[in-house]
Amino acid sequence: IKRHVSDELRASPRRTMAELDEADEAELQRLVTAEQQKAQFTAQLHHFMELCWDKCVEKPGNRLDSLTENCLSSCVDRFIDTTLAITSWFAQIVQKGGQ
Amino acid sequence: MEGGFGSDFGGSGSGKLDPGLIMEQVKVQIAVANAQELLQRMTDKCFRKCIGKPGGSLDNSEQKCIAMCMDRYMDAWNTVSRAYNSRLQRERANM
């Protein structure tokens, strides 16, 4: 997604960007950063779906039952917990290595 | 004034560009890319869930399964989105 944002801005030749005054360019940067954050959020959702769909959804029915919904929510939280656990473990390793 | 992909950056001859209009184009491109990503992953998941041994065509039960799968995939997407948002808010509150 970051690539798409940059691509779109680069799609016009140099002369176009020269016609933005400083305030507009700062504003544009601000808006681009906001879109990149949104895109990062969406990319994470795709990743969660990749893992959690397989873990939580059996055969697709007429609706998601509460068991499945809870599983999906828990899946997101437990994945984040796992990420935090591994990150802090790694930080400790790095710290020990430096002493 | 023409930009890439035939988009109009709203210069309207005055030579001044509007960041808002540029962003409209950017948002559309991002939305298109996201929709492609979503459909590709949905197709993958629903193929795995609904098609056993591939036959000569999609039979009725397979078609029905795919239809339900698409809706359930979007339901799951919304559930995951809500869960992630809640978690982010909780983490921010703790900072």
N, CA and C atoms of all chains as a GROMACS GRO file, in nm:
protein
  582
    1ILE      N    1   0.086  -0.119   0.000
    1ILE     CA    2   0.000   0.000   0.000
    1ILE      C    3   0.090   0.124   0.000
    2LYS      N    4   0.195   0.121   0.080
    2LYS     CA    5   0.289   0.233   0.082
    2LYS      C    6   0.341   0.258  -0.057
    3ARG      N    7   0.367   0.145  -0.129
    3ARG     CA    8   0.418   0.155  -0.265
    3ARG      C    9   0.315   0.226  -0.353
    4HIS      N   10   0.186   0.192  -0.333
    4HIS     CA   11   0.083   0.254  -0.418
    4HIS      C   12   0.075   0.403  -0.396
    5VAL      N   13   0.087   0.443  -0.268
    5VAL     CA   14   0.079   0.587  -0.238
    5VAL      C   15   0.195   0.659  -0.305
    6SER      N   16   0.316   0.604  -0.289
    6SER     CA   17   0.433   0.669  -0.350
    6SER      C   18   0.424   0.668  -0.501
    7ASP      N   19   0.377   0.555  -0.556
    7ASP     CA   20   0.364   0.544  -0.701
    7ASP      C   21   0.272   0.652  -0.757
    8GLU      N   22   0.160   0.671  -0.689
    8GLU     CA   23   0.061   0.767  -0.736
    8GLU      C   24   0.120   0.908  -0.736
    9LEU      N   25   0.195   0.938  -0.631
    9LEU     CA   26   0.253   1.072  -0.621
    9LEU      C   27   0.365   1.090  -0.723
   10ARG      N   28   0.432   0.978  -0.756
   10ARG     CA   29   0.543   0.987  -0.850
   10ARG      C   30   0.494   0.979  -0.994
   11ALA      N   31   0.368   0.942  -1.012
   11ALA     CA   32   0.314   0.922  -1.146
   11ALA      C   33   0.320   1.049  -1.228
   12SER      N   34   0.306   1.164  -1.163
   12SER     CA   35   0.316   1.291  -1.238
   12SER      C   36   0.462   1.334  -1.245
   13PRO      N   37   0.498   1.401  -1.354
   13PRO     CA   38   0.637   1.444  -1.368
   13PRO      C   39   0.675   1.549  -1.263
   14ARG      N   40   0.801   1.570  -1.248
   14ARG     CA   41   0.857   1.660  -1.147
   14ARG      C   42   0.787   1.796  -1.144
   15ARG      N   43   0.759   1.852  -1.260
   15ARG     CA   44   0.707   1.990  -1.266
   15ARG      C   45   0.579   2.006  -1.183
   16THR      N   46   0.499   1.898  -1.176
   16THR     CA   47   0.372   1.910  -1.102
   16THR      C   48   0.398   1.936  -0.954
   17MET      N   49   0.495   1.865  -0.896
   17MET     CA   50   0.521   1.880  -0.753
   17MET      C   51   0.576   2.019  -0.723
   18ALA      N   52   0.644   2.082  -0.819
   18ALA     CA   53   0.700   2.216  -0.796
   18ALA      C   54   0.587   2.318  -0.781
   19GLU      N   55   0.465   2.282  -0.821
   19GLU     CA   56   0.356   2.379  -0.815
   19GLU      C   57   0.277   2.367  -0.685
   20LEU      N   58   0.334   2.301  -0.588
   20LEU     CA   59   0.275   2.299  -0.454
   20LEU      C   60   0.355   2.393  -0.367
   21ASP      N   61   0.290   2.488  -0.302
   21ASP     CA   62   0.366   2.572  -0.210
   21ASP      C   63   0.396   2.494  -0.083
   22GLU      N   64   0.480   2.551   0.002
   22GLU     CA   65   0.528   2.479   0.122
   22GLU      C   66   0.415   2.428   0.209
   23ALA      N   67   0.314   2.514   0.231
   23ALA     CA   68   0.202   2.476   0.318
   23ALA      C   69   0.128   2.357   0.260
   24ASP      N   70   0.103   2.362   0.128
   24ASP     CA   71   0.032   2.252   0.062
   24ASP      C   72   0.112   2.123   0.067
   25GLU      N   73   0.245   2.136   0.050
   25GLU     CA   74   0.328   2.016   0.050
   25GLU      C   75   0.328   1.952   0.190
   26ALA      N   76   0.331   2.037   0.293
   26ALA     CA   77   0.325   1.987   0.431
   26ALA      C   78   0.192   1.919   0.458
   27GLU      N   79   0.086   1.982   0.407
   27GLU     CA   80  -0.049   1.926   0.422
   27GLU      C   81  -0.057   1.791   0.352
   28LEU      N   82  -0.001   1.785   0.230
   28LEU     CA   83  -0.001   1.662   0.154
   28LEU      C   84   0.073   1.552   0.229
   29GLN      N   85   0.188   1.587   0.286
   29GLN     CA   86   0.266   1.491   0.363
   29GLN      C   87   0.185   1.438   0.481
   30ARG      N   88   0.116   1.528   0.546
   30ARG     CA   89   0.032   1.491   0.660
   30ARG      C   90  -0.077   1.393   0.617
   31LEU      N   91  -0.144   1.423   0.507
   31LEU     CA   92  -0.252   1.338   0.456
   31LEU      C   93  -0.198   1.203   0.412
   32VAL      N   94  -0.080   1.202   0.347
   32VAL     CA   95  -0.020   1.078   0.301
   32VAL      C   96   0.014   0.989   0.421
   33THR      N   97   0.071   1.049   0.525
   33THR     CA   98   0.105   0.974   0.645
   33THR      C   99  -0.019   0.911   0.707
   34ALA      N  100  -0.129   0.987   0.710
   34ALA     CA  101  -0.256   0.936   0.763
   34ALA      C  102  -0.303   0.815   0.682
   35GLU      N  103  -0.293   0.824   0.551
   35GLU     CA  104  -0.335   0.713   0.465
   35GLU      C  105  -0.246   0.591   0.485
   36GLN      N  106  -0.116   0.615   0.505
   36GLN     CA  107  -0.023   0.505   0.528
   36GLN      C  108  -0.057   0.432   0.657
   37GLN      N  109  -0.098   0.508   0.759
   37GLN     CA  110  -0.137   0.446   0.886
   37GLN      C  111  -0.262   0.360   0.867
   38LYS      N  112  -0.359   0.414   0.792
   38LYS     CA  113  -0.480   0.337   0.764
   38LYS      C  114  -0.445   0.210   0.687
   39ALA      N  115  -0.354   0.223   0.592
   39ALA     CA  116  -0.315   0.109   0.509
   39ALA      C  117  -0.245   0.004   0.594
   40GLN      N  118  -0.166   0.048   0.690
   40GLN     CA  119  -0.098  -0.044   0.780
   40GLN      C  120  -0.199  -0.122   0.864
   41PHE      N  121  -0.303  -0.053   0.910
   41PHE     CA  122  -0.411  -0.116   0.986
   41PHE      C  123  -0.477  -0.223   0.901
   42THR      N  124  -0.511  -0.190   0.779
   42THR     CA  125  -0.576  -0.285   0.688
   42THR      C  126  -0.487  -0.406   0.660
   43ALA      N  127  -0.358  -0.382   0.640
   43ALA     CA  128  -0.264  -0.491   0.613
   43ALA      C  129  -0.262  -0.588   0.731
   44GLN      N  130  -0.266  -0.533   0.853
   44GLN     CA  131  -0.271  -0.618   0.972
   44GLN      C  132  -0.398  -0.702   0.975
   45LEU      N  133  -0.510  -0.642   0.935
   45LEU     CA  134  -0.636  -0.716   0.931
   45LEU      C  135  -0.625  -0.835   0.836
   46HIS      N  136  -0.567  -0.815   0.720
   46HIS     CA  137  -0.548  -0.925   0.624
   46HIS      C  138  -0.466  -1.036   0.689
   47HIS      N  139  -0.362  -0.997   0.762
   47HIS     CA  140  -0.277  -1.095   0.830
   47HIS      C  141  -0.354  -1.173   0.935
   48PHE      N  142  -0.433  -1.101   1.018
   48PHE     CA  143  -0.516  -1.168   1.118
   48PHE      C  144  -0.612  -1.268   1.052
   49MET      N  145  -0.675  -1.224   0.945
   49MET     CA  146  -0.770  -1.312   0.875
   49MET      C  147  -0.700  -1.438   0.826
   50GLU      N  148  -0.578  -1.422   0.778
   50GLU     CA  149  -0.501  -1.535   0.726
   50GLU      C  150  -0.487  -1.644   0.832
   51LEU      N  151  -0.456  -1.601   0.955
   51LEU     CA  152  -0.432  -1.696   1.064
   51LEU      C  153  -0.562  -1.741   1.130
   52CYS      N  154  -0.650  -1.643   1.161
   52CYS     CA  155  -0.763  -1.669   1.247
   52CYS      C  156  -0.880  -1.738   1.177
   53TRP      N  157  -0.898  -1.715   1.050
   53TRP     CA  158  -1.004  -1.783   0.975
   53TRP      C  159  -0.987  -1.934   0.985
   54ASP      N  160  -0.865  -1.982   0.960
   54ASP     CA  161  -0.839  -2.126   0.965
   54ASP      C  162  -0.862  -2.182   1.104
   55LYS      N  163  -0.825  -2.106   1.206
   55LYS     CA  164  -0.836  -2.154   1.344
   55LYS      C  165  -0.979  -2.157   1.394
   56CYS      N  166  -1.061  -2.063   1.344
   56CYS     CA  167  -1.190  -2.040   1.409
   56CYS      C  168  -1.314  -2.077   1.327
   57VAL      N  169  -1.301  -2.078   1.197
   57VAL     CA  170  -1.420  -2.101   1.114
   57VAL      C  171  -1.419  -2.243   1.059
   58GLU      N  172  -1.526  -2.316   1.088
   58GLU     CA  173  -1.540  -2.451   1.034
   58GLU      C  174  -1.596  -2.440   0.892
   59LYS      N  175  -1.711  -2.499   0.871
   59LYS     CA  176  -1.775  -2.488   0.740
   59LYS      C  177  -1.864  -2.363   0.743
   60PRO      N  178  -1.853  -2.273   0.648
   60PRO     CA  179  -1.932  -2.149   0.651
   60PRO      C  180  -2.082  -2.176   0.652
   61GLY      N  181  -2.153  -2.114   0.750
   61GLY     CA  182  -2.298  -2.134   0.761
   61GLY      C  183  -2.373  -2.006   0.728
   62ASN      N  184  -2.495  -1.995   0.783
   62ASN     CA  185  -2.578  -1.879   0.753
   62ASN      C  186  -2.537  -1.755   0.830
   63ARG      N  187  -2.466  -1.777   0.940
   63ARG     CA  188  -2.412  -1.666   1.017
   63ARG      C  189  -2.294  -1.717   1.100
   64LEU      N  190  -2.217  -1.623   1.157
   64LEU     CA  191  -2.111  -1.662   1.250
   64LEU      C  192  -2.172  -1.679   1.388
   65ASP      N  193  -2.156  -1.797   1.448
   65ASP     CA  194  -2.211  -1.814   1.583
   65ASP      C  195  -2.117  -1.748   1.684
   66SER      N  196  -2.165  -1.737   1.809
   66SER     CA  197  -2.091  -1.662   1.911
   66SER      C  198  -1.957  -1.729   1.943
   67LEU      N  199  -1.952  -1.861   1.934
   67LEU     CA  200  -1.827  -1.934   1.958
   67LEU      C  201  -1.720  -1.889   1.859
   68THR      N  202  -1.760  -1.880   1.732
   68THR     CA  203  -1.668  -1.839   1.626
   68THR      C  204  -1.626  -1.693   1.645
   69GLU      N  205  -1.724  -1.607   1.679
   69GLU     CA  206  -1.693  -1.466   1.698
   69GLU      C  207  -1.592  -1.449   1.812
   70ASN      N  208  -1.615  -1.519   1.923
   70ASN     CA  209  -1.523  -1.511   2.037
   70ASN      C  210  -1.385  -1.561   1.998
   71CYS      N  211  -1.383  -1.669   1.923
   71CYS     CA  212  -1.256  -1.726   1.878
   71CYS      C  213  -1.178  -1.624   1.795
   72LEU      N  214  -1.248  -1.557   1.704
   72LEU     CA  215  -1.182  -1.458   1.618
   72LEU      C  216  -1.127  -1.341   1.700
   73SER      N  217  -1.206  -1.290   1.795
   73SER     CA  218  -1.160  -1.179   1.880
   73SER      C  219  -1.040  -1.223   1.964
   74SER      N  220  -1.052  -1.341   2.025
   74SER     CA  221  -0.942  -1.393   2.106
   74SER      C  222  -0.817  -1.413   2.023
   75CYS      N  223  -0.837  -1.460   1.902
   75CYS     CA  224  -0.726  -1.485   1.811
   75CYS      C  225  -0.644  -1.358   1.791
   76VAL      N  226  -0.712  -1.247   1.768
   76VAL     CA  227  -0.643  -1.119   1.750
   76VAL      C  228  -0.562  -1.083   1.875
   77ASP      N  229  -0.629  -1.092   1.991
   77ASP     CA  230  -0.561  -1.057   2.117
   77ASP      C  231  -0.443  -1.149   2.146
   78ARG      N  232  -0.462  -1.280   2.127
   78ARG     CA  233  -0.355  -1.376   2.158
   78ARG      C  234  -0.238  -1.359   2.060
   79PHE      N  235  -0.266  -1.322   1.937
   79PHE     CA  236  -0.157  -1.299   1.843
   79PHE      C  237  -0.074  -1.179   1.888
   80ILE      N  238  -0.145  -1.072   1.931
   80ILE     CA  239  -0.074  -0.954   1.978
   80ILE      C  240   0.006  -0.986   2.104
   81ASP      N  241  -0.055  -1.065   2.196
   81ASP     CA  242   0.018  -1.108   2.316
   81ASP      C  243   0.145  -1.184   2.277
   82THR      N  244   0.132  -1.273   2.179
   82THR     CA  245   0.246  -1.351   2.132
   82THR      C  246   0.355  -1.259   2.079
   83THR      N  247   0.312  -1.159   1.999
   83THR     CA  248   0.406  -1.063   1.943
   83THR      C  249   0.481  -0.990   2.054
   84LEU      N  250   0.407  -0.946   2.157
   84LEU     CA  251   0.468  -0.872   2.268
   84LEU      C  252   0.564  -0.963   2.345
   85ALA      N  253   0.524  -1.089   2.367
   85ALA     CA  254   0.609  -1.183   2.440
   85ALA      C  255   0.742  -1.204   2.368
   86ILE      N  256   0.733  -1.227   2.238
   86ILE     CA  257   0.853  -1.252   2.159
   86ILE      C  258   0.941  -1.127   2.150
   87THR      N  259   0.878  -1.012   2.137
   87THR     CA  260   0.952  -0.886   2.130
   87THR      C  261   1.030  -0.862   2.258
   88SER      N  262   0.965  -0.882   2.373
   88SER     CA  263   1.034  -0.855   2.500
   88SER      C  264   1.142  -0.960   2.525
   89TRP      N  265   1.118  -1.086   2.486
   89TRP     CA  266   1.220  -1.190   2.498
   89TRP      C  267   1.343  -1.152   2.416
   90PHE      N  268   1.317  -1.107   2.292
   90PHE     CA  269   1.425  -1.068   2.203
   90PHE      C  270   1.502  -0.949   2.260
   91ALA      N  271   1.430  -0.853   2.315
   91ALA     CA  272   1.496  -0.736   2.374
   91ALA      C  273   1.590  -0.776   2.486
   92GLN      N  274   1.547  -0.875   2.564
   92GLN     CA  275   1.633  -0.926   2.672
   92GLN      C  276   1.759  -0.992   2.617
   93ILE      N  277   1.742  -1.071   2.514
   93ILE     CA  278   1.856  -1.138   2.451
   93ILE      C  279   1.958  -1.034   2.404
   94VAL      N  280   1.905  -0.932   2.335
   94VAL     CA  281   1.992  -0.827   2.281
   94VAL      C  282   2.064  -0.756   2.395
   95GLN      N  283   1.991  -0.728   2.502
   95GLN     CA  284   2.049  -0.659   2.618
   95GLN      C  285   2.160  -0.742   2.681
   96LYS      N  286   2.134  -0.872   2.699
   96LYS     CA  287   2.234  -0.962   2.758
   96LYS      C  288   2.358  -0.968   2.669
   97GLY      N  289   2.334  -0.968   2.538
   97GLY     CA  290   2.443  -0.976   2.441
   97GLY      C  291   2.535  -0.857   2.450
   98GLY      N  292   2.480  -0.742   2.490
   98GLY     CA  293   2.557  -0.618   2.494
   98GLY      C  294   2.642  -0.605   2.618
   99GLN      N  295   2.624  -0.697   2.716
   99GLN     CA  296   2.698  -0.680   2.842
   99GLN      C  297   2.828  -0.756   2.852
  100MET      N  298  -0.493   1.984  -1.601
  100MET     CA  299  -0.357   1.931  -1.582
  100MET      C  300  -0.368   1.781  -1.555
  101GLU      N  301  -0.301   1.700  -1.634
  101GLU     CA  302  -0.312   1.555  -1.623
  101GLU      C  303  -0.204   1.498  -1.533
  102GLY      N  304  -0.242   1.407  -1.445
  102GLY     CA  305  -0.143   1.336  -1.364
  102GLY      C  306  -0.129   1.195  -1.417
  103GLY      N  307  -0.074   1.106  -1.340
  103GLY     CA  308  -0.059   0.966  -1.381
  103GLY      C  309  -0.195   0.899  -1.389
  104PHE      N  310  -0.206   0.792  -1.464
  104PHE     CA  311  -0.330   0.713  -1.476
  104PHE      C  312  -0.447   0.798  -1.523
  105GLY      N  313  -0.415   0.903  -1.596
  105GLY     CA  314  -0.520   0.988  -1.652
  105GLY      C  315  -0.596   1.066  -1.547
  106SER      N  316  -0.539   1.082  -1.430
  106SER     CA  317  -0.613   1.152  -1.324
  106SER      C  318  -0.589   1.302  -1.332
  107ASP      N  319  -0.687   1.376  -1.292
  107ASP     CA  320  -0.679   1.521  -1.297
  107ASP      C  321  -0.649   1.573  -1.158
  108PHE      N  322  -0.538   1.641  -1.142
  108PHE     CA  323  -0.501   1.687  -1.008
  108PHE      C  324  -0.562   1.822  -0.974
  109GLY      N  325  -0.656   1.865  -1.055
  109GLY     CA  326  -0.733   1.986  -1.020
  109GLY      C  327  -0.655   2.113  -1.036
  110GLY      N  328  -0.560   2.118  -1.128
  110GLY     CA  329  -0.483   2.240  -1.147
  110GLY      C  330  -0.566   2.351  -1.207
  111SER      N  331  -0.663   2.314  -1.286
  111SER     CA  332  -0.755   2.406  -1.354
  111SER      C  333  -0.684   2.527  -1.413
  112GLY      N  334  -0.567   2.503  -1.471
  112GLY     CA  335  -0.500   2.610  -1.544
  112GLY      C  336  -0.433   2.715  -1.458
  113SER      N  337  -0.466   2.722  -1.329
  113SER     CA  338  -0.407   2.827  -1.245
  113SER      C  339  -0.265   2.790  -1.202
  114GLY      N  340  -0.226   2.660  -1.220
  114GLY     CA  341  -0.093   2.616  -1.183
  114GLY      C  342  -0.084   2.574  -1.037
  115LYS      N  343  -0.192   2.593  -0.959
  115LYS     CA  344  -0.185   2.553  -0.818
  115LYS      C  345  -0.258   2.421  -0.799
  116LEU      N  346  -0.193   2.329  -0.728
  116LEU     CA  347  -0.250   2.197  -0.704
  116LEU      C  348  -0.319   2.192  -0.569
  117ASP      N  349  -0.422   2.111  -0.563
  117ASP     CA  350  -0.498   2.096  -0.440
  117ASP      C  351  -0.464   1.964  -0.374
  118PRO      N  352  -0.400   1.967  -0.256
  118PRO     CA  353  -0.367   1.841  -0.188
  118PRO      C  354  -0.489   1.752  -0.167
  119GLY      N  355  -0.603   1.815  -0.141
  119GLY     CA  356  -0.726   1.739  -0.119
  119GLY      C  357  -0.763   1.656  -0.240
  120LEU      N  358  -0.753   1.716  -0.357
  120LEU     CA  359  -0.788   1.647  -0.481
  120LEU      C  360  -0.687   1.538  -0.513
  121ILE      N  361  -0.559   1.567  -0.486
  121ILE     CA  362  -0.455   1.464  -0.506
  121ILE      C  363  -0.488   1.344  -0.419
  122MET      N  364  -0.522   1.372  -0.294
  122MET     CA  365  -0.550   1.264  -0.199
  122MET      C  366  -0.672   1.183  -0.239
  123GLU      N  367  -0.770   1.248  -0.303
  123GLU     CA  368  -0.887   1.172  -0.349
  123GLU      C  369  -0.843   1.063  -0.445
  124GLN      N  370  -0.752   1.098  -0.536
  124GLN     CA  371  -0.700   1.001  -0.631
  124GLN      C  372  -0.624   0.890  -0.559
  125VAL      N  373  -0.540   0.931  -0.464
  125VAL     CA  374  -0.460   0.836  -0.387
  125VAL      C  375  -0.550   0.738  -0.313
  126LYS      N  376  -0.655   0.791  -0.250
  126LYS     CA  377  -0.746   0.706  -0.173
  126LYS      C  378  -0.815   0.603  -0.263
  127VAL      N  379  -0.853   0.646  -0.383
  127VAL     CA  380  -0.917   0.554  -0.477
  127VAL      C  381  -0.821   0.441  -0.513
  128GLN      N  382  -0.696   0.475  -0.542
  128GLN     CA  383  -0.596   0.375  -0.577
  128GLN      C  384  -0.576   0.276  -0.463
  129ILE      N  385  -0.570   0.329  -0.342
  129ILE     CA  386  -0.551   0.242  -0.225
  129ILE      C  387  -0.671   0.151  -0.207
  130ALA      N  388  -0.791   0.206  -0.225
  130ALA     CA  389  -0.912   0.126  -0.210
  130ALA      C  390  -0.916   0.013  -0.312
  131VAL      N  391  -0.876   0.043  -0.434
  131VAL     CA  392  -0.873  -0.059  -0.540
  131VAL      C  393  -0.774  -0.170  -0.504
  132ALA      N  394  -0.656  -0.130  -0.459
  132ALA     CA  395  -0.554  -0.228  -0.420
  132ALA      C  396  -0.605  -0.315  -0.305
  133ASN      N  397  -0.671  -0.253  -0.209
  133ASN     CA  398  -0.722  -0.327  -0.094
  133ASN      C  399  -0.831  -0.425  -0.135
  134ALA      N  400  -0.920  -0.382  -0.224
  134ALA     CA  401  -1.027  -0.470  -0.272
  134ALA      C  402  -0.969  -0.592  -0.343
  135GLN      N  403  -0.865  -0.570  -0.422
  135GLN     CA  404  -0.799  -0.681  -0.491
  135GLN      C  405  -0.740  -0.780  -0.392
  136GLU      N  406  -0.674  -0.727  -0.291
  136GLU     CA  407  -0.614  -0.810  -0.186
  136GLU      C  408  -0.722  -0.892  -0.116
  137LEU      N  409  -0.831  -0.825  -0.079
  137LEU     CA  410  -0.942  -0.890  -0.009
  137LEU      C  411  -1.001  -1.004  -0.092
  138LEU      N  412  -1.028  -0.977  -0.217
  138LEU     CA  413  -1.090  -1.078  -0.304
  138LEU      C  414  -0.998  -1.198  -0.324
  139GLN      N  415  -0.868  -1.170  -0.340
  139GLN     CA  416  -0.772  -1.278  -0.361
  139GLN      C  417  -0.767  -1.370  -0.240
  140ARG      N  418  -0.764  -1.313  -0.120
  140ARG     CA  419  -0.756  -1.393   0.002
  140ARG      C  420  -0.887  -1.465   0.030
  141MET      N  421  -0.998  -1.397   0.003
  141MET     CA  422  -1.130  -1.457   0.021
  141MET      C  423  -1.145  -1.577  -0.072
  142THR      N  424  -1.102  -1.562  -0.194
  142THR     CA  425  -1.110  -1.671  -0.292
  142THR      C  426  -1.031  -1.791  -0.244
  143ASP      N  427  -0.912  -1.765  -0.195
  143ASP     CA  428  -0.825  -1.870  -0.146
  143ASP      C  429  -0.892  -1.947  -0.032
  144LYS      N  430  -0.939  -1.873   0.068
  144LYS     CA  431  -0.999  -1.935   0.186
  144LYS      C  432  -1.126  -2.013   0.150
  145CYS      N  433  -1.208  -1.955   0.066
  145CYS     CA  434  -1.336  -2.019   0.033
  145CYS      C  435  -1.317  -2.139  -0.059
  146PHE      N  436  -1.217  -2.133  -0.142
  146PHE     CA  437  -1.184  -2.250  -0.225
  146PHE      C  438  -1.145  -2.366  -0.134
  147ARG      N  439  -1.060  -2.338  -0.036
  147ARG     CA  440  -1.014  -2.441   0.057
  147ARG      C  441  -1.129  -2.500   0.138
  148LYS      N  442  -1.222  -2.413   0.181
  148LYS     CA  443  -1.332  -2.459   0.266
  148LYS      C  444  -1.439  -2.534   0.187
  149CYS      N  445  -1.460  -2.496   0.063
  149CYS     CA  446  -1.580  -2.540  -0.008
  149CYS      C  447  -1.558  -2.644  -0.118
  150ILE      N  448  -1.438  -2.645  -0.173
  150ILE     CA  449  -1.414  -2.741  -0.282
  150ILE      C  450  -1.326  -2.854  -0.233
  151GLY      N  451  -1.384  -2.976  -0.234
  151GLY     CA  452  -1.308  -3.094  -0.195
  151GLY      C  453  -1.227  -3.141  -0.313
  152LYS      N  454  -1.265  -3.255  -0.366
  152LYS     CA  455  -1.197  -3.304  -0.485
  152LYS      C  456  -1.256  -3.229  -0.604
  153PRO      N  457  -1.176  -3.151  -0.676
  153PRO     CA  458  -1.231  -3.070  -0.786
  153PRO      C  459  -1.292  -3.157  -0.895
  154GLY      N  460  -1.419  -3.128  -0.929
  154GLY     CA  461  -1.489  -3.204  -1.031
  154GLY      C  462  -1.491  -3.131  -1.164
  155GLY      N  463  -1.584  -3.170  -1.250
  155GLY     CA  464  -1.593  -3.112  -1.384
  155GLY      C  465  -1.651  -2.972  -1.384
  156SER      N  466  -1.722  -2.938  -1.274
  156SER     CA  467  -1.780  -2.803  -1.261
  156SER      C  468  -1.813  -2.782  -1.113
  157LEU      N  469  -1.855  -2.661  -1.079
  157LEU     CA  470  -1.897  -2.634  -0.941
  157LEU      C  471  -2.039  -2.686  -0.924
  158ASP      N  472  -2.058  -2.784  -0.835
  158ASP     CA  473  -2.196  -2.833  -0.816
  158ASP      C  474  -2.273  -2.738  -0.725
  159ASN      N  475  -2.402  -2.767  -0.705
  159ASN     CA  476  -2.490  -2.678  -0.629
  159ASN      C  477  -2.442  -2.653  -0.488
  160SER      N  478  -2.400  -2.759  -0.420
  160SER     CA  479  -2.357  -2.743  -0.281
  160SER      C  480  -2.231  -2.658  -0.273
  161GLU      N  481  -2.143  -2.675  -0.370
  161GLU     CA  482  -2.020  -2.596  -0.373
  161GLU      C  483  -2.053  -2.448  -0.396
  162GLN      N  484  -2.144  -2.421  -0.487
  162GLN     CA  485  -2.181  -2.282  -0.516
  162GLN      C  486  -2.245  -2.218  -0.394
  163LYS      N  487  -2.332  -2.295  -0.328
  163LYS     CA  488  -2.400  -2.243  -0.209
  163LYS      C  489  -2.298  -2.214  -0.099
  164CYS      N  490  -2.204  -2.306  -0.084
  164CYS     CA  491  -2.100  -2.291   0.017
  164CYS      C  492  -2.018  -2.166  -0.009
  165ILE      N  493  -1.982  -2.144  -0.135
  165ILE     CA  494  -1.903  -2.026  -0.171
  165ILE      C  495  -1.978  -1.898  -0.138
  166ALA      N  496  -2.108  -1.895  -0.171
  166ALA     CA  497  -2.190  -1.777  -0.144
  166ALA      C  498  -2.192  -1.746   0.006
  167MET      N  499  -2.214  -1.849   0.087
  167MET     CA  500  -2.216  -1.828   0.232
  167MET      C  501  -2.077  -1.790   0.282
  168CYS      N  502  -1.977  -1.854   0.226
  168CYS     CA  503  -1.840  -1.828   0.268
  168CYS      C  504  -1.802  -1.680   0.249
  169MET      N  505  -1.842  -1.623   0.136
  169MET     CA  506  -1.810  -1.483   0.110
  169MET      C  507  -1.869  -1.393   0.218
  170ASP      N  508  -1.997  -1.418   0.252
  170ASP     CA  509  -2.062  -1.338   0.356
  170ASP      C  510  -1.995  -1.359   0.492
  171ARG      N  511  -1.963  -1.487   0.523
  171ARG     CA  512  -1.900  -1.516   0.653
  171ARG      C  513  -1.760  -1.454   0.659
  172TYR      N  514  -1.692  -1.452   0.546
  172TYR     CA  515  -1.558  -1.390   0.543
  172TYR      C  516  -1.568  -1.243   0.580
  173MET      N  517  -1.668  -1.175   0.526
  173MET     CA  518  -1.686  -1.032   0.557
  173MET      C  519  -1.727  -1.015   0.703
  174ASP      N  520  -1.813  -1.105   0.755
  174ASP     CA  521  -1.849  -1.100   0.898
  174ASP      C  522  -1.724  -1.115   0.984
  175ALA      N  523  -1.641  -1.212   0.947
  175ALA     CA  524  -1.517  -1.236   1.022
  175ALA      C  525  -1.427  -1.114   1.013
  176TRP      N  526  -1.419  -1.055   0.895
  176TRP     CA  527  -1.339  -0.933   0.877
  176TRP      C  528  -1.383  -0.824   0.973
  177ASN      N  529  -1.515  -0.802   0.984
  177ASN     CA  530  -1.567  -0.700   1.073
  177ASN      C  531  -1.537  -0.731   1.219
  178THR      N  532  -1.551  -0.859   1.256
  178THR     CA  533  -1.520  -0.901   1.393
  178THR      C  534  -1.374  -0.874   1.426
  179VAL      N  535  -1.287  -0.914   1.337
  179VAL     CA  536  -1.142  -0.894   1.356
  179VAL      C  537  -1.108  -0.745   1.362
  180SER      N  538  -1.174  -0.667   1.278
  180SER     CA  539  -1.152  -0.522   1.275
  180SER      C  540  -1.189  -0.459   1.409
  181ARG      N  541  -1.306  -0.497   1.461
  181ARG     CA  542  -1.351  -0.446   1.591
  181ARG      C  543  -1.254  -0.488   1.701
  182ALA      N  544  -1.213  -0.613   1.700
  182ALA     CA  545  -1.123  -0.665   1.804
  182ALA      C  546  -0.990  -0.589   1.801
  183TYR      N  547  -0.938  -0.566   1.682
  183TYR     CA  548  -0.810  -0.497   1.669
  183TYR      C  549  -0.821  -0.352   1.716
  184ASN      N  550  -0.928  -0.286   1.675
  184ASN     CA  551  -0.953  -0.148   1.718
  184ASN      C  552  -0.960  -0.138   1.871
  185SER      N  553  -1.037  -0.229   1.932
  185SER     CA  554  -1.050  -0.229   2.079
  185SER      C  555  -0.914  -0.244   2.145
  186ARG      N  556  -0.836  -0.341   2.093
  186ARG     CA  557  -0.704  -0.368   2.151
  186ARG      C  558  -0.614  -0.245   2.139
  187LEU      N  559  -0.616  -0.181   2.024
  187LEU     CA  560  -0.533  -0.061   2.004
  187LEU      C  561  -0.572   0.047   2.103
  188GLN      N  562  -0.704   0.066   2.123
  188GLN     CA  563  -0.751   0.167   2.217
  188GLN      C  564  -0.707   0.133   2.360
  189ARG      N  565  -0.717   0.005   2.395
  189ARG     CA  566  -0.676  -0.038   2.528
  189ARG      C  567  -0.528  -0.013   2.551
  190GLU      N  568  -0.447  -0.045   2.449
  190GLU     CA  569  -0.302  -0.025   2.461
  190GLU      C  570  -0.269   0.123   2.475
  191ARG      N  571  -0.340   0.208   2.397
  191ARG     CA  572  -0.317   0.353   2.404
  191ARG      C  573  -0.354   0.406   2.541
  192ALA      N  574  -0.465   0.354   2.598
  192ALA     CA  575  -0.510   0.398   2.730
  192ALA      C  576  -0.406   0.363   2.838
  193ASN      N  577  -0.330   0.255   2.813
  193ASN     CA  578  -0.232   0.210   2.912
  193ASN      C  579  -0.098   0.282   2.903
  194MET      N  580  -0.083   0.359   2.796
  194MET     CA  581   0.049   0.422   2.774
  194MET      C  582   0.079   0.545   2.859
   0.00000   0.00000   0.00000
